[in-house]
Amino acid sequence: MSDDRDYVLGTHDDEITRLGLQHAVWRPRATDAWRRAGFRTGQTLLDVGCGPGYAALDLADIVGPGGRVIAVDRSRRFLDALEAAAAARGRSWIETREQDLDESELPDAVADGVWSRWVYAFVKQPKRLLGQAARALKPGGAMVLHEYGDYRGWRVSPRSAVFEEFVVEVMASWREAGGEPDIGLELPGWLEELGFELRALAPICEIARPDGHLWQWPRAFMQVGLERLVALGRIGADRAAAMRAAFRALEQDPRAFQVTPMVIEIVAVKRPTPAR
């Protein structure tokens, strides 16, 4: 398995906590998409790139003990966190699989639904992975994806050159690791090539204010992201301190707001294989 240090933001405890906050902020969007995709009791759902499993736990509540959630990730630390949470909640129908999404094979035609959020942006072979996920889905099953389509659209007001530099460095670090921040622009076309019908294709972009819950998501990301950029040698500690100071100043400005990076929501259904 790949070293967990290869993760762009790492897999340490602070990152697990940040991912929990992120899921709490994005949970209403995810559950709404799952409902529209037809995820329901008794199904088998595949969570590709599950991380520490916050979404997998919600999916387990949807399918119930008569269903199954297969949660796949290459980080043993993330899967340990999920397994502990599943045991604490009695969700024995969550099955974890430790697999490198760039190298190993997903199971064929076992799932009624497939879910991923911010996974394809980080893998080196996103089109290959999408094909694997498509093969894991039964005909008529639905795939739900949330991926960035315009990461540079993450902006703040009042404008901040320091903040915009941070966004540029984040994108560069992902690309240096073999990912593509704006992969959401490619996925719909690839899905159609794979024989999917696009049922929903929509942008998600929000305005966040410092006193709102949504603000806490980019705030936590910036804290962890700056530490990671320093560890990667992309910026120095002094520059990171300047970026933190600029963000703190923004939070104290009553006029301030953020435009979150644009996410593309995709709900696609796998067409049945034509009879021969």
N, C-alpha and C positions, 0 to 999 in steps of 0.2 A: 504494500500500500504506500501511497505517497505520504511524505512527512506532512503533518498538520501545519508545520510552519510555512508550507507552500500556499496556504490560504491567504488571499490578499489582505484580509483583516485579522488573520489568526483564528485560533479556536480557544483562547484563554477564557477565564471566568468572566472577565469584563465584557468580552464579545458575546458570550452566552447570555449575559444579562441584557446587553443592548439588543440582541435579537428578540428577546422576550418583549421589550418595550416596543420594538418595531412591529412585532406581530399584533400587539394590543392595539396599536394605532391603525394598522391595516386590516385587522380582523373583520370589520363590517364590510369592507370591499370584497374580501375573499369569500365570506359566507354568502354574500349576495350573488357572486359569480357562480359559486357551487350550486346554489338553489336553481339558478337559471340553466345551469348545465344538467340538472336532473340528478345530482348526487343524492342518494337516499339509502334508507334502511336495507340491510342485507347485501349490499354491493361489496365488491372488492375494489378498493381505490389505491392507486399507486402514487406515492409522494416522492418525486424525483428530486434529489438534492434537499433532503428534509432538514438538514442542520440539526439543532437540538430538539426538534420535533414539536414545536408549539402548534403548527398547523396539523401535524399528524394526530395529535391528541384531539383536536376539534373534529377532524375527519372521523376518528374512531367513535366520537359521540354521535355522529350522523349515521354511520352504518350499523352501530350497535353490535351486541355480541354475536348476532347472526351473520355479520359481515366480516371483512378483513381489511386492514390497512397495511400495505407493504411500504415501508419507509427505507429509502436508499440514500446512503451518503458515504463518502470515503473517510470521514473523520471518526475515528474510534471515540474520541472525547465527546463529540456531539451525540453519537449513538448511545454512549454510556449515560449521558444526561437524559436522553429520551427513555431509555429502558428503565431508569430509576423513577422517572415521573409516571410512566405507564404502570409500573408495579405499584406505586403509591396510590394510583387512582383505580387499580383493578382492571386496567384495559389490556387484558391478556390477548386480545385479537389484533394487537399491533405487532407486526413482524418486522424486525430490522435486518437490513442487509448492508454489510460493509463492502462497498464497491467503488472503484475509481471510475467516474462517469466518462472519462476520456479513453478508458482502456477496456473495461469489462462489458459484458452483454447483459441487457435487461431481459427479463423473462418474456416469452412470446405469448400474446393473446390471453392474458390472465386477468386483465383489469377491465372493470366497467367504466372507470374514470381515471384520468391522470391529472395531477396538479404539479405545477412548478412556479416558484416566484424567485426572480433574480438568481437564476441558476445558469441559464444559457449565456449570460453576459460574462461568466467567469471560466467556462470550459474552453479548451483549445480546439475542439471539433464540434461546434454546436449543431451543424447539419447532421452529422453522424448520430449524435445523441438524440436529436429529434426523430430520426428514423427508427432508432431503438425504442423510443417511447411510443411511436406510432405502432410498431409491431407488438408492443406489450398490451395494446388496447384492443378489446373485442370490437368487431364491426358494430356500428351503431353507438359505440361508447363516445364519451365526450372528453376533450382535453381542455384544461383551463390554464392559461399562462398569463403571468404579469411580468413584463420585462420593460426596461427603459427604452425609450425611443428618441429622447433628446436630453441627454444628461447635462449638456451645456446650458440648458434652459433653467437650471437651478441658479436663481438670482436672488439678490437681496435689495431692499430699498430702505434707506438711502444706499445708492450704489457704493460698492466697496471693491477696489482693485485687489486688495489683499484676499478678500473672500473668493473673488473670481480666479485668482492664482491658485488657491486651494483646490477648487473644482478642476482646474486644468491638470494639476498634479495627481489628483485622484484618478482621473481618466487615463493619464499616462501610465500610472502604476498598474492599472488593470490590463492595459494593452501590452505592457512589458511582460506581464505574466501569461500572455497568450489569450486574453479575453477581449471582448468588444462591448463597451458600455451601451452602445445604441443598437444592440442585436435585435431589439423588438421590431425594427424596420424590415428585417429579413424574414422573420418567422412566418408571417401570413403567407407569403409567396411559397415558401418551402412546404407549408402544410397543404396548400392547394396542389402542389406537385405530388404530394404523398397521397392524394385522393381524399382530402378532408373538405367538408363544407364549412365555411366560416359563418357561424351563427351570430357572433358578436365581435366587433372590432371597434374599440373606442379608446380615446385618450383619457387619462386620469391626471389631472393637474390641480393642485390646491394652493390656496393662499394661507399661510400660517402667520399668526401673531405671537409675540413673545409670551403672552399670558394664556395661550391656548394649549390644549393637549397635543395637537399636531406638531407644534414647535419642538416638543421634546424628542421627536424622532430624528430630525436633522441635527439637533443639538448633540444627542448622544453619538450619532455617526461622526460628527466632527471631532469629538473628543477622542474616540478610538482611532479614527482615521489619521489624525495628526500624529499620534504615537506610532502608528504603523509606517507612515511616511518617513518619520525620523529613523525608525529601525531599518527601513529599506535603503536609507542613505539618499533619498530623493530631496529632502530638505534638512537644514540644520536645526538644532534645538532653538537657536535664537529666532529663526524665521517662524518656527512653530509657535513660539511664545508670542510673536507679533500677530499671528493669525488668531490665536486665542484671545488676545487683547481686543482685536478688532471685532470679534464676535461678541465678546462681553459688552463692548460699547454699544453694539447694535441692539442688544437685549435691553439696554437701559433707555433706548430712544422710543418715546411713545408713538412716533410715526412709523416705526419699523415694521416691515413684513418680509416674508420669504415667498418666492414662487418655487414650489417644489419641482424637482426634475420630472419631466413628463414620462409617465408609464403608459404602455399600450396594453390594454386588456384584450385577450383573445379567448373566445369560446368557440371551439371547432369540433365537429362531429365526424367520426370516421365512417365513410360510406361503406355499405356492404360490398363484399367482393362479388362481381358479376358471376352468375351461374354459367357453367360451361356445358 
